[in-house]
Amino acid sequence: MTTTSEHTSVTAGIAASDIQRNRTLIRWWLYAVCALILAMVVVGGATRLTESGLSITEWKPIHGVIPPLSEAEWEEELEKYRQIPEYQLINKGMSLEEFKFIFWWEWGHRLLGRFIGVAFFIPMVVFWAQGRLEPWLKPRLVFGLFLGGLQGAVGWWMVASGLVERTDVSQYRLATHLTLAFFIFAYLFWIARRLAPREAATESERRGLLTVGWAFLALVFLQLFLGGLVAGLNAGFTFNTWPLMDGAIIPERLFVMDPWWINMFENVKMVQFQHRMVAYALVVAVGLLAWKSLRVSGRMHVMRPAWHLVGFIGLQVLFGILTLIWNVPLSIALVHQGFAVFVLAASIDYLVALKGSYPVR
């Protein structure tokens, strides 16, 4: 005969089992969305490097899904493009076939953004209706949906900056758009990784390493933002030597603009120099992170993500150097931009190893 306490224990066990099954399903869904965001970062990089971002001069969230279907519609799109400074000052005389090339990159970028929104929204609604979402998880996913909508608005805000007086988008807005994409990835990847069952870190590991992990993540985000400025100013196409830059480790004329602080955002030489210096700082920081992780813990639970970070930072620095000295070839430049997502994922994974899984509430 089953006692009340035994029955409660069995019921709780079944509930916990159901929760873990639901968490596994939700985790893999979020991984899939994160993979789509990785693809979006790469396609966005290609759109930038092919100078395609201003080819569509209107924001039509629904109607814009359908591309031009006739020669007349293509001519209409080209005529709209002819009205903006980029065409008039840089691409004047562009043929329809040349225009189609840049149009398809931008259209694909926007279509992928819409697809990510659908791939997030519909499963979320289904899981919600099926009762698979734990109450504490619901507002977190709604916030993720909000971030996706915000990213679409920021994307158009970025494009709009290049339609009237400029021949290119604002580097400030491009860096904001790119950094927000990385933040959305980090936010969803954080949730997904913490939904996985994992070995708990000790109190001494958390106390000794969490601050280090958060500081490293902040440095990664600083570098991602600086990378956006480099892309926005086309700074990678200048000073294509390494380790020297313009013949020196610390080149001259870093502060030629007034006020002095504007150089950090608008001086091409300073923007590239900053990106180099933070890369060196990340190499030192990841070495310190691995050393301290070994000192404080040494357990594989903590060391595995630490060693992943060491390897990923090394590869990313290599990709960055090759991108620079080879004068930004499309293939290696996209590897460099896309691999930044892996560095970010490893940074999140290190923190999650210390924070542990979400408790069953």
Residue frames relative to the residue before (quaternion, step in Angstrom):
aa qw qx qy qz dx dy dz
M 1.0000 0.0000 0.0000 0.0000 0.00 0.00 0.00
T 0.3686 -0.7527 0.5056 0.2048 3.62 -0.81 1.03
T 0.3580 -0.7310 0.5427 0.2074 3.56 -0.83 1.01
T 0.6711 -0.4974 0.3641 0.4120 3.59 -1.32 0.35
S 0.6624 0.5098 -0.3112 0.4522 3.59 0.93 -0.88
E 0.6445 0.5107 -0.3256 0.4667 3.59 1.05 -0.81
H 0.6425 0.5284 -0.3199 0.4534 3.58 1.02 -0.85
T 0.6400 0.5210 -0.3156 0.4683 3.59 1.00 -0.87
S 0.6501 0.5269 -0.3105 0.4509 3.55 1.00 -0.89
V 0.6587 0.5019 -0.3067 0.4693 3.58 0.96 -0.91
T 0.6488 0.5227 -0.3144 0.4550 3.59 0.97 -0.93
A 0.6535 0.5083 -0.3081 0.4686 3.55 0.97 -0.90
G 0.6365 0.5352 -0.3252 0.4502 3.56 1.04 -0.80
I 0.6495 0.5021 -0.3156 0.4759 3.57 0.97 -0.84
A 0.6448 0.5212 -0.3230 0.4564 3.58 0.95 -0.88
A 0.6588 0.5014 -0.3097 0.4676 3.57 0.93 -0.87
S 0.6333 0.5275 -0.3245 0.4641 3.57 1.03 -0.75
D 0.6462 0.5092 -0.3153 0.4730 3.59 0.98 -0.83
I 0.6376 0.5333 -0.3260 0.4503 3.57 0.97 -0.86
Q 0.6704 0.4950 -0.3065 0.4600 3.58 0.92 -0.87
R 0.6296 0.5197 -0.3423 0.4651 3.60 1.02 -0.71
N 0.6556 0.5016 -0.3057 0.4745 3.56 0.97 -0.88
R 0.6499 0.5213 -0.3193 0.4516 3.56 0.96 -0.84
T 0.6272 0.5318 -0.3385 0.4574 3.57 1.02 -0.75
L 0.6553 0.5109 -0.3049 0.4654 3.58 0.95 -0.90
I 0.6855 0.4780 -0.2818 0.4715 3.57 0.87 -0.98
R 0.6219 0.5564 -0.3392 0.4342 3.59 1.00 -0.80
W 0.7095 0.4520 -0.2743 0.4660 3.57 0.83 -0.94
W 0.5770 0.5476 -0.3716 0.4787 3.56 1.15 -0.50
L 0.6804 0.4757 -0.2918 0.4749 3.61 0.89 -0.89
Y 0.5924 0.5434 -0.3666 0.4684 3.61 1.08 -0.63
A 0.6507 0.5178 -0.3171 0.4559 3.58 0.96 -0.87
V 0.6423 0.5056 -0.3206 0.4786 3.60 0.99 -0.81
C 0.6383 0.5210 -0.3239 0.4650 3.59 1.00 -0.81
A 0.6272 0.5250 -0.3352 0.4675 3.60 1.04 -0.74
L 0.6409 0.5113 -0.3216 0.4737 3.58 1.04 -0.73
I 0.6298 0.5175 -0.3351 0.4724 3.59 1.05 -0.71
L 0.5958 0.5429 -0.3525 0.4755 3.59 1.07 -0.71
A 0.6568 0.4956 -0.3100 0.4764 3.59 0.91 -0.90
M 0.6389 0.5376 -0.3222 0.4460 3.58 1.02 -0.81
V 0.6284 0.5294 -0.3311 0.4640 3.59 1.02 -0.78
V 0.6730 0.4871 -0.2967 0.4710 3.58 0.95 -0.87
V 0.6667 0.4829 -0.3076 0.4772 3.60 0.88 -0.88
G 0.6231 0.5320 -0.3373 0.4636 3.59 1.05 -0.72
G 0.6365 0.5199 -0.3238 0.4688 3.57 1.04 -0.76
A 0.6531 0.5020 -0.3095 0.4751 3.57 0.99 -0.84
T 0.6233 0.5394 -0.3352 0.4563 3.58 1.03 -0.76
R 0.6619 0.4956 -0.2985 0.4767 3.55 1.02 -0.80
L 0.7190 0.4720 -0.2641 0.4364 3.58 0.78 -1.01
T 0.6896 0.4253 -0.2799 0.5150 3.59 1.18 -0.45
E 0.4102 -0.7365 0.4458 0.3009 3.58 1.34 0.17
S 0.3723 0.7648 -0.4426 0.2839 3.56 1.03 0.88
G 0.5092 0.7375 -0.3775 0.2330 3.56 1.21 -0.45
L 0.7314 0.4060 -0.2452 0.4900 3.61 1.14 -0.47
S 0.4107 0.7492 -0.4484 0.2628 3.59 1.26 0.14
I 0.7190 0.3063 -0.2201 0.5837 3.60 1.19 -0.46
T 0.1928 -0.8594 0.4700 0.0581 3.54 -0.28 1.28
E 0.7004 0.3899 -0.2690 0.5339 3.60 1.27 0.18
W 0.3076 -0.7241 0.5839 0.2001 3.53 -1.22 0.52
K 0.1007 0.7778 -0.6068 0.1289 3.55 -0.43 1.28
P 0.2633 -0.8278 0.4701 0.1559 3.60 0.16 1.25
I 0.7506 0.3395 -0.2011 0.5300 3.62 1.05 -0.71
H 0.7358 0.4313 -0.2423 0.4625 3.57 0.59 -1.15
G 0.6162 0.5979 -0.3368 0.3864 3.57 1.11 -0.64
V 0.4774 0.6623 -0.4425 0.3710 3.59 1.26 -0.11
I 0.7064 0.4325 -0.2519 0.5005 3.58 1.06 -0.75
P 0.2971 -0.7625 0.5462 0.1787 3.62 -0.63 1.08
P 0.6822 -0.4302 0.3506 0.4761 3.62 -1.21 0.05
L 0.2002 -0.8177 0.5351 0.0701 3.57 -0.88 0.98
S 0.7601 0.2531 -0.1683 0.5743 3.57 1.25 -0.14
E 0.6661 -0.4952 0.3670 0.4200 3.54 -1.26 0.30
A 0.6291 0.5423 -0.3309 0.4479 3.58 1.05 -0.77
E 0.6620 0.4959 -0.3059 0.4715 3.58 0.98 -0.82
W 0.6218 0.5224 -0.3428 0.4722 3.58 1.07 -0.70
E 0.6533 0.5078 -0.3143 0.4653 3.58 0.94 -0.82
E 0.6223 0.5412 -0.3326 0.4575 3.57 1.09 -0.72
E 0.6581 0.4958 -0.3068 0.4765 3.59 0.98 -0.84
L 0.6500 0.5108 -0.3183 0.4641 3.57 0.97 -0.82
E 0.6384 0.5293 -0.3324 0.4492 3.58 0.99 -0.76
K 0.6165 0.5237 -0.3401 0.4795 3.60 1.06 -0.69
Y 0.6545 0.5107 -0.3078 0.4649 3.57 0.98 -0.86
R 0.6256 0.5618 -0.3380 0.4228 3.60 1.08 -0.69
Q 0.6319 0.5637 -0.3320 0.4156 3.60 1.18 -0.38
I 0.6766 0.5069 -0.3041 0.4391 3.62 1.15 -0.35
P 0.6652 -0.5492 0.3326 0.3811 3.61 -1.15 0.57
E 0.5955 0.5800 -0.3899 0.3963 3.62 0.98 -0.68
Y 0.6718 0.4671 -0.3003 0.4902 3.58 0.93 -0.81
Q 0.7097 0.4999 -0.2771 0.4119 3.57 0.75 -1.08
L 0.7806 0.3476 -0.1736 0.4895 3.60 1.02 -0.77
I 0.7829 0.3079 -0.1566 0.5174 3.60 1.13 -0.55
N 0.8321 0.2387 -0.0820 0.4939 3.58 0.75 -1.06
K 0.2320 0.8048 -0.5209 0.1645 3.59 1.19 0.43
G 0.7839 0.2801 -0.2341 0.5023 3.56 -0.88 0.98
M 0.3585 0.7462 -0.4926 0.2684 3.60 1.26 0.10
S 0.4072 -0.7130 0.5177 0.2405 3.57 -0.93 0.91
L 0.6642 -0.4967 0.3740 0.4151 3.55 -1.28 0.28
E 0.6491 0.5165 -0.3251 0.4540 3.60 0.96 -0.79
E 0.6418 0.5041 -0.3170 0.4831 3.59 1.01 -0.76
F 0.6403 0.5161 -0.3218 0.4691 3.58 1.03 -0.77
K 0.6253 0.5473 -0.3471 0.4347 3.59 0.96 -0.79
F 0.6107 0.5641 -0.3545 0.4279 3.58 1.02 -0.77
I 0.7286 0.4007 -0.2615 0.4901 3.63 0.75 -0.92
F 0.5897 0.5769 -0.3727 0.4249 3.60 1.10 -0.64
W 0.6884 0.5000 -0.3041 0.4286 3.58 0.81 -0.99
W 0.6063 0.5391 -0.3678 0.4544 3.63 1.04 -0.60
E 0.7020 0.4530 -0.2782 0.4739 3.58 0.82 -0.96
W 0.6335 0.5223 -0.3357 0.4617 3.59 0.98 -0.78
G 0.6539 0.5098 -0.3092 0.4658 3.60 0.96 -0.84
H 0.6257 0.5389 -0.3297 0.4577 3.56 1.04 -0.79
R 0.6935 0.4618 -0.2751 0.4797 3.56 0.90 -0.93
L 0.6366 0.5253 -0.3361 0.4538 3.60 0.98 -0.79
L 0.6447 0.5100 -0.3280 0.4654 3.59 0.96 -0.79
G 0.6167 0.5373 -0.3446 0.4607 3.59 1.05 -0.69
R 0.6557 0.4951 -0.3111 0.4777 3.58 0.96 -0.84
F 0.6438 0.5293 -0.3216 0.4493 3.58 0.99 -0.86
I 0.6274 0.5233 -0.3411 0.4650 3.61 0.99 -0.75
G 0.6322 0.5351 -0.3333 0.4504 3.58 0.99 -0.80
V 0.6678 0.4821 -0.2917 0.4863 3.58 0.95 -0.87
A 0.6699 0.5117 -0.2976 0.4481 3.59 0.96 -0.91
F 0.6668 0.4522 -0.3046 0.5081 3.57 1.21 -0.37
F 0.7158 0.4965 -0.2750 0.4067 3.57 0.75 -1.07
I 0.7064 0.4837 -0.2984 0.4219 3.61 0.69 -1.02
P 0.6772 0.4540 -0.3287 0.4767 3.68 0.77 -0.79
M 0.6089 0.5506 -0.3658 0.4384 3.60 1.01 -0.70
V 0.6622 0.4958 -0.3042 0.4723 3.60 0.92 -0.89
V 0.6545 0.5096 -0.3156 0.4608 3.60 0.95 -0.86
F 0.6692 0.4887 -0.3046 0.4697 3.60 0.84 -0.91
W 0.6232 0.5368 -0.3290 0.4639 3.57 1.04 -0.79
A 0.6883 0.4844 -0.2812 0.4610 3.59 0.85 -0.99
Q 0.6876 0.4746 -0.2752 0.4757 3.59 1.09 -0.70
G 0.4693 -0.6969 0.4285 0.3325 3.59 1.26 -0.11
R 0.4138 0.7314 -0.4534 0.2971 3.58 1.17 0.46
L 0.6512 0.5255 -0.3160 0.4471 3.60 1.18 -0.40
E 0.3940 -0.6919 0.5544 0.2422 3.56 -0.84 0.96
P 0.6373 -0.5823 0.3338 0.3785 3.62 -0.97 0.79
W 0.6784 0.4993 -0.3037 0.4452 3.62 0.91 -0.84
L 0.6426 0.5487 -0.3151 0.4320 3.59 1.20 -0.55
K 0.5711 0.6469 -0.3773 0.3362 3.58 1.08 -0.69
P 0.7054 0.4354 -0.3057 0.4684 3.67 0.70 -0.89
R 0.6032 0.5574 -0.3647 0.4387 3.60 1.09 -0.57
L 0.6781 0.4694 -0.2898 0.4857 3.58 0.99 -0.79
V 0.6125 0.5296 -0.3509 0.4704 3.59 1.05 -0.68
F 0.6350 0.5100 -0.3284 0.4784 3.58 1.03 -0.74
G 0.6132 0.5384 -0.3437 0.4647 3.59 1.07 -0.69
L 0.6332 0.5188 -0.3188 0.4778 3.58 1.05 -0.80
F 0.6303 0.5309 -0.3211 0.4666 3.57 1.02 -0.82
L 0.6443 0.5226 -0.3222 0.4561 3.58 0.95 -0.87
G 0.6352 0.5300 -0.3310 0.4539 3.59 1.02 -0.76
G 0.6550 0.4973 -0.3069 0.4792 3.58 0.98 -0.84
L 0.6326 0.5309 -0.3218 0.4630 3.55 1.03 -0.83
Q 0.6396 0.5348 -0.3292 0.4434 3.57 1.00 -0.80
G 0.6266 0.5270 -0.3382 0.4639 3.57 1.03 -0.72
A 0.6643 0.4956 -0.3001 0.4722 3.58 0.97 -0.87
V 0.6479 0.5080 -0.3175 0.4704 3.60 0.99 -0.82
G 0.6123 0.5564 -0.3440 0.4440 3.57 1.07 -0.73
W 0.6832 0.4548 -0.2954 0.4890 3.58 0.92 -0.86
W 0.5925 0.5624 -0.3485 0.4596 3.61 1.08 -0.73
M 0.6396 0.5120 -0.3115 0.4814 3.56 1.07 -0.77
V 0.6788 0.4895 -0.3000 0.4578 3.60 0.78 -1.01
A 0.6428 0.5542 -0.3268 0.4158 3.59 0.93 -0.89
S 0.6070 0.5770 -0.3593 0.4117 3.60 1.10 -0.58
G 0.7376 0.4085 -0.2380 0.4820 3.60 1.17 -0.38
L 0.5744 0.6463 -0.3534 0.3570 3.58 1.23 0.13
V 0.7528 0.4125 -0.2099 0.4680 3.60 1.15 -0.42
E 0.8498 0.0958 -0.0124 0.5182 3.60 0.45 -1.17
R 0.7151 0.4345 -0.2415 0.4914 3.59 1.17 -0.50
T 0.3910 -0.6802 0.5546 0.2773 3.55 -1.31 0.26
D 0.7444 0.2447 -0.1570 0.6011 3.55 1.33 0.13
V 0.5690 -0.5801 0.4343 0.3887 3.58 -1.20 0.28
S 0.6167 -0.5394 0.4261 0.3836 3.56 -1.27 0.43
Q 0.4573 -0.6843 0.4911 0.2855 3.58 -0.89 0.91
Y 0.5841 0.5667 -0.3732 0.4455 3.60 1.15 -0.55
R 0.7050 0.4583 -0.2653 0.4718 3.56 0.87 -0.94
L 0.6218 0.5249 -0.3482 0.4655 3.58 1.04 -0.71
A 0.6650 0.4973 -0.3091 0.4636 3.60 0.90 -0.89
T 0.6275 0.5249 -0.3306 0.4705 3.59 1.08 -0.73
H 0.6540 0.5237 -0.2993 0.4566 3.58 0.94 -0.96
L 0.6872 0.4774 -0.2799 0.4706 3.58 0.89 -0.94
T 0.6715 0.4995 -0.3048 0.4547 3.58 0.89 -0.91
L 0.6309 0.5207 -0.3375 0.4658 3.59 1.03 -0.72
A 0.6067 0.5396 -0.3556 0.4629 3.61 1.05 -0.68
F 0.6594 0.4938 -0.2992 0.4814 3.57 0.96 -0.86
F 0.6412 0.5225 -0.3311 0.4541 3.59 1.00 -0.78
I 0.6403 0.5126 -0.3317 0.4662 3.60 0.95 -0.82
F 0.6256 0.5230 -0.3359 0.4715 3.58 0.97 -0.83
A 0.6789 0.4993 -0.2979 0.4484 3.59 0.80 -1.01
Y 0.6480 0.5358 -0.3144 0.4406 3.57 0.96 -0.88
L 0.7134 0.4365 -0.2605 0.4823 3.59 0.83 -0.97
F 0.6430 0.5162 -0.3283 0.4607 3.59 1.01 -0.77
W 0.5945 0.5610 -0.3456 0.4608 3.60 1.10 -0.70
I 0.6688 0.4840 -0.2996 0.4782 3.58 0.87 -0.95
A 0.6709 0.5150 -0.3069 0.4365 3.59 0.84 -1.00
R 0.6895 0.4825 -0.2928 0.4539 3.59 0.83 -0.94
R 0.6946 0.4644 -0.2836 0.4706 3.60 1.02 -0.70
L 0.5806 0.5474 -0.3831 0.4653 3.59 1.27 -0.06
A 0.5972 0.5624 -0.3612 0.4434 3.58 1.26 -0.25
P 0.4614 -0.6469 0.5120 0.3263 3.61 -0.99 0.72
R 0.0977 0.8032 -0.5788 0.1018 3.57 -0.90 0.90
E 0.6292 -0.5297 0.4153 0.3888 3.52 -1.27 0.42
A 0.4339 -0.7127 0.4930 0.2462 3.55 -0.93 0.92
A 0.4164 -0.6725 0.5512 0.2656 3.55 -1.11 0.75
T 0.5014 -0.6343 0.4906 0.3249 3.56 -1.17 0.50
E 0.6522 -0.5120 0.3831 0.4071 3.54 -1.26 0.34
S 0.6514 0.5108 -0.3238 0.4582 3.60 0.97 -0.78
E 0.6256 0.5251 -0.3400 0.4661 3.61 1.06 -0.67
R 0.6689 0.4875 -0.3033 0.4721 3.56 0.91 -0.88
R 0.6731 0.5038 -0.2973 0.4524 3.56 0.89 -0.93
G 0.7495 0.4331 -0.2279 0.4458 3.58 0.93 -0.85
L 0.8107 0.3344 -0.1304 0.4625 3.59 1.10 -0.61
L 0.5334 0.6536 -0.4196 0.3350 3.62 1.12 -0.45
T 0.6502 0.5145 -0.3259 0.4542 3.60 0.90 -0.86
V 0.6272 0.5307 -0.3245 0.4687 3.57 1.05 -0.82
G 0.6716 0.5119 -0.2931 0.4483 3.57 0.93 -0.93
W 0.6720 0.4835 -0.3001 0.4739 3.59 0.94 -0.86
A 0.6357 0.5206 -0.3332 0.4624 3.60 1.00 -0.76
F 0.6448 0.5110 -0.3257 0.4659 3.58 0.99 -0.81
L 0.6393 0.5237 -0.3249 0.4599 3.59 0.96 -0.84
A 0.6362 0.5220 -0.3297 0.4627 3.60 0.99 -0.80
L 0.6471 0.5098 -0.3162 0.4705 3.59 1.01 -0.80
V 0.6132 0.5381 -0.3398 0.4679 3.59 1.07 -0.73
F 0.6796 0.4817 -0.3001 0.4648 3.60 0.88 -0.89
L 0.5964 0.5421 -0.3654 0.4656 3.59 1.06 -0.65
Q 0.6724 0.4929 -0.2964 0.4659 3.58 0.93 -0.89
L 0.6249 0.5334 -0.3411 0.4568 3.59 1.04 -0.72
F 0.6486 0.5049 -0.3126 0.4761 3.58 0.99 -0.82
L 0.6541 0.5030 -0.3118 0.4711 3.57 0.96 -0.85
G 0.6074 0.5423 -0.3476 0.4650 3.58 1.08 -0.67
G 0.6247 0.5318 -0.3298 0.4670 3.57 1.09 -0.70
L 0.6414 0.5053 -0.3223 0.4790 3.59 1.03 -0.75
V 0.6161 0.5402 -0.3389 0.4624 3.58 1.02 -0.81
A 0.6719 0.4854 -0.2936 0.4762 3.58 0.92 -0.92
G 0.6750 0.5232 -0.2988 0.4258 3.58 0.92 -0.90
L 0.7433 0.3695 -0.2068 0.5178 3.57 1.10 -0.68
N 0.3830 -0.7219 0.4760 0.3249 3.59 1.31 -0.05
A 0.2287 0.8264 -0.4871 0.1659 3.56 1.15 0.67
G 0.5814 0.6036 -0.3716 0.3995 3.58 1.17 -0.43
F 0.6401 0.5269 -0.3230 0.4563 3.58 1.23 -0.37
T 0.6692 0.4541 -0.2938 0.5096 3.58 1.30 0.07
F 0.8381 0.1789 -0.1236 0.5003 3.58 -1.28 0.42
N 0.1722 0.8472 -0.4794 0.1510 3.56 0.86 1.05
T 0.4958 0.5974 -0.4741 0.4155 3.56 0.74 1.11
W 0.0066 -0.7792 0.6267 -0.0002 3.53 -1.25 0.51
P 0.5425 -0.1321 -0.8296 -0.0006 1.68 -2.03 1.48
L 0.5910 0.5656 -0.3907 0.4221 3.61 1.18 -0.29
M 0.1769 -0.7492 0.6292 0.1072 3.53 -1.22 0.62
D 0.8157 -0.0778 -0.0096 0.5732 3.56 -0.50 1.20
G 0.7405 -0.4598 0.2129 0.4415 3.54 1.02 0.93
A 0.7682 0.2740 -0.1682 0.5537 3.61 1.21 0.11
I 0.5721 -0.5529 0.4629 0.3908 3.56 -1.26 0.34
I 0.7565 0.1287 -0.0764 0.6366 3.56 1.02 -0.88
P 0.2330 -0.8263 0.4946 0.1355 3.61 -0.08 1.21
E 0.5465 -0.5954 0.4761 0.3467 3.54 -1.30 0.29
R 0.7995 0.3444 -0.2405 0.4293 3.52 -1.43 0.12
L 0.2854 0.7540 -0.5316 0.2598 3.53 0.92 0.96
F 0.7722 0.2751 -0.1407 0.5552 3.59 1.19 -0.52
V 0.2090 0.8107 -0.5176 0.1765 3.58 0.73 1.05
M 0.6760 0.4791 -0.2922 0.4775 3.59 1.21 -0.34
D 0.2242 -0.7696 0.5883 0.1069 3.53 -1.20 0.64
P 0.4692 -0.2141 -0.8468 0.1304 1.60 -1.72 1.87
W 0.7186 -0.5032 0.2801 0.3897 3.55 -1.24 0.54
W 0.6769 0.5353 -0.3075 0.4009 3.57 0.94 -0.88
I 0.5646 0.6109 -0.3963 0.3886 3.59 1.16 -0.45
N 0.5357 0.6351 -0.3986 0.3883 3.59 1.22 -0.46
M 0.6449 0.5563 -0.3217 0.4137 3.58 1.05 -0.73
F 0.7568 0.3486 -0.1878 0.5201 3.58 1.25 -0.35
E 0.8117 0.2827 -0.1151 0.4980 3.60 1.11 -0.60
N 0.6071 0.5189 -0.3594 0.4828 3.60 1.23 -0.24
V 0.4371 -0.7358 0.4507 0.2538 3.59 -0.41 1.25
K 0.6638 0.5084 -0.3135 0.4501 3.58 0.91 -0.89
M 0.6826 0.4843 -0.2939 0.4616 3.59 0.87 -0.92
V 0.6363 0.5346 -0.3350 0.4439 3.60 0.97 -0.82
Q 0.6787 0.4583 -0.3058 0.4856 3.59 0.91 -0.82
F 0.6190 0.5503 -0.3386 0.4464 3.60 1.03 -0.80
Q 0.6433 0.5225 -0.3198 0.4592 3.58 0.95 -0.86
H 0.6519 0.5224 -0.3126 0.4522 3.55 0.95 -0.92
R 0.6367 0.5135 -0.3197 0.4782 3.59 1.04 -0.76
M 0.6966 0.4957 -0.2897 0.4302 3.58 0.80 -1.03
V 0.6596 0.4838 -0.3196 0.4782 3.60 0.96 -0.77
A 0.5791 0.5549 -0.3785 0.4620 3.61 1.13 -0.55
Y 0.6539 0.4920 -0.3130 0.4821 3.60 0.95 -0.84
A 0.6337 0.5329 -0.3262 0.4561 3.57 1.03 -0.83
L 0.6448 0.5195 -0.3211 0.4597 3.59 1.02 -0.76
V 0.6131 0.5374 -0.3498 0.4615 3.59 1.05 -0.71
V 0.6659 0.4793 -0.2962 0.4890 3.58 0.93 -0.90
A 0.6743 0.5181 -0.2989 0.4331 3.58 0.89 -0.97
V 0.6744 0.4782 -0.3220 0.4614 3.61 0.91 -0.79
G 0.6023 0.5399 -0.3598 0.4651 3.58 1.13 -0.56
L 0.6592 0.4939 -0.2999 0.4813 3.57 0.98 -0.84
L 0.6286 0.5359 -0.3355 0.4529 3.59 1.01 -0.80
A 0.6747 0.4816 -0.3011 0.4714 3.59 0.89 -0.89
W 0.6439 0.5244 -0.3204 0.4558 3.59 0.97 -0.84
K 0.6927 0.4599 -0.2901 0.4738 3.59 0.86 -0.92
S 0.6119 0.5426 -0.3546 0.4531 3.61 1.03 -0.69
L 0.6439 0.5141 -0.3101 0.4743 3.56 1.05 -0.78
R 0.6738 0.5010 -0.2896 0.4594 3.57 1.00 -0.86
V 0.7372 0.4310 -0.2345 0.4645 3.58 0.85 -1.00
S 0.8193 0.1996 -0.0675 0.5333 3.57 0.93 -0.90
G 0.0541 -0.8185 0.5653 0.0869 3.55 0.25 -1.26
R 0.5455 0.6170 -0.4024 0.3998 3.59 1.25 -0.20
M 0.5949 -0.5986 0.4051 0.3517 3.57 -1.06 0.74
H 0.5467 0.6292 -0.3744 0.4064 3.56 1.18 -0.66
V 0.7496 0.3435 -0.1826 0.5356 3.58 1.02 -0.81
M 0.6887 0.5179 -0.2956 0.4123 3.58 0.93 -0.88
R 0.5825 0.5961 -0.3947 0.3868 3.61 1.02 -0.65
P 0.7104 0.4148 -0.2902 0.4890 3.67 0.73 -0.90
A 0.5963 0.5564 -0.3728 0.4425 3.60 1.12 -0.54
W 0.6805 0.4695 -0.2914 0.4811 3.60 0.93 -0.87
H 0.5766 0.5595 -0.3766 0.4612 3.57 1.12 -0.58
L 0.6548 0.5176 -0.3096 0.4555 3.56 0.94 -0.88
V 0.6284 0.5349 -0.3333 0.4560 3.57 0.96 -0.86
G 0.6949 0.4773 -0.2766 0.4612 3.57 0.84 -0.97
F 0.6810 0.5003 -0.2958 0.4454 3.57 0.90 -0.92
I 0.6359 0.5126 -0.3349 0.4697 3.58 0.99 -0.77
G 0.6372 0.5342 -0.3255 0.4502 3.58 0.97 -0.83
L 0.6749 0.4827 -0.2899 0.4770 3.57 0.92 -0.91
Q 0.6624 0.5144 -0.3181 0.4420 3.58 0.93 -0.84
V 0.6191 0.5206 -0.3417 0.4785 3.58 1.05 -0.71
L 0.6375 0.5228 -0.3228 0.4648 3.59 0.98 -0.83
F 0.6627 0.4965 -0.3084 0.4681 3.59 0.90 -0.91
G 0.6408 0.5319 -0.3209 0.4512 3.58 1.03 -0.78
I 0.6548 0.5063 -0.3088 0.4686 3.58 0.95 -0.87
L 0.6659 0.4978 -0.3056 0.4641 3.59 0.90 -0.90
T 0.6146 0.5426 -0.3422 0.4591 3.59 1.03 -0.79
L 0.6837 0.4989 -0.2790 0.4536 3.56 0.95 -0.91
I 0.7665 0.4025 -0.2320 0.4434 3.57 0.55 -1.14
W 0.6806 0.4388 -0.2948 0.5073 3.61 1.21 -0.36
N 0.4863 -0.7155 0.3923 0.3125 3.56 1.33 0.33
V 0.6582 -0.5936 0.2893 0.3615 3.53 0.88 1.14
P 0.0651 0.7731 -0.6242 0.0923 3.61 0.44 1.15
L 0.6208 -0.5984 0.3503 0.3658 3.57 -0.97 0.85
S 0.6793 0.5234 -0.3118 0.4092 3.60 0.80 -0.98
I 0.7396 0.4034 -0.2476 0.4784 3.61 0.68 -1.03
A 0.5978 0.5561 -0.3652 0.4472 3.60 1.12 -0.59
L 0.6680 0.4836 -0.3030 0.4776 3.59 1.01 -0.78
V 0.5928 0.5369 -0.3622 0.4787 3.59 1.11 -0.62
H 0.6518 0.5216 -0.3108 0.4544 3.57 0.94 -0.90
Q 0.6927 0.4596 -0.2896 0.4743 3.60 0.87 -0.89
G 0.6837 0.4879 -0.2983 0.4534 3.59 0.89 -0.88
F 0.6642 0.5178 -0.3219 0.4325 3.58 0.97 -0.79
A 0.5033 0.6316 -0.4249 0.4090 3.58 1.23 -0.31
V 0.5994 0.5572 -0.3546 0.4521 3.59 1.12 -0.62
F 0.6496 0.5087 -0.3195 0.4661 3.60 1.01 -0.75
V 0.6109 0.5267 -0.3437 0.4810 3.59 1.06 -0.71
L 0.6590 0.5028 -0.3014 0.4713 3.57 0.94 -0.90
A 0.6477 0.5190 -0.3182 0.4581 3.60 0.93 -0.88
A 0.6610 0.4989 -0.3080 0.4683 3.59 0.96 -0.83
S 0.6195 0.5367 -0.3381 0.4625 3.59 1.08 -0.69
I 0.6477 0.4985 -0.3036 0.4897 3.56 1.03 -0.83
D 0.6578 0.5299 -0.3140 0.4334 3.58 0.91 -0.92
Y 0.6132 0.5431 -0.3480 0.4559 3.58 1.06 -0.72
L 0.6777 0.4838 -0.2935 0.4697 3.58 0.92 -0.90
V 0.6467 0.5207 -0.3215 0.4554 3.57 1.00 -0.82
A 0.5915 0.5631 -0.3655 0.4466 3.61 1.08 -0.63
L 0.6976 0.4419 -0.2620 0.4995 3.57 1.14 -0.62
K 0.6885 0.4798 -0.2801 0.4663 3.58 1.00 -0.81
G 0.3432 -0.7608 0.4841 0.2627 3.60 1.06 -0.74
S 0.6956 -0.4564 0.3551 0.4263 3.54 -1.35 -0.05
Y 0.5716 -0.5351 0.4759 0.4007 3.53 -1.28 0.33
P 0.4456 -0.6832 0.4969 0.2963 3.60 -0.88 0.82
V 0.4733 -0.6285 0.5244 0.3256 3.59 -1.16 0.55
R 0.1161 -0.8312 0.5433 0.0202 3.57 -0.52 1.21
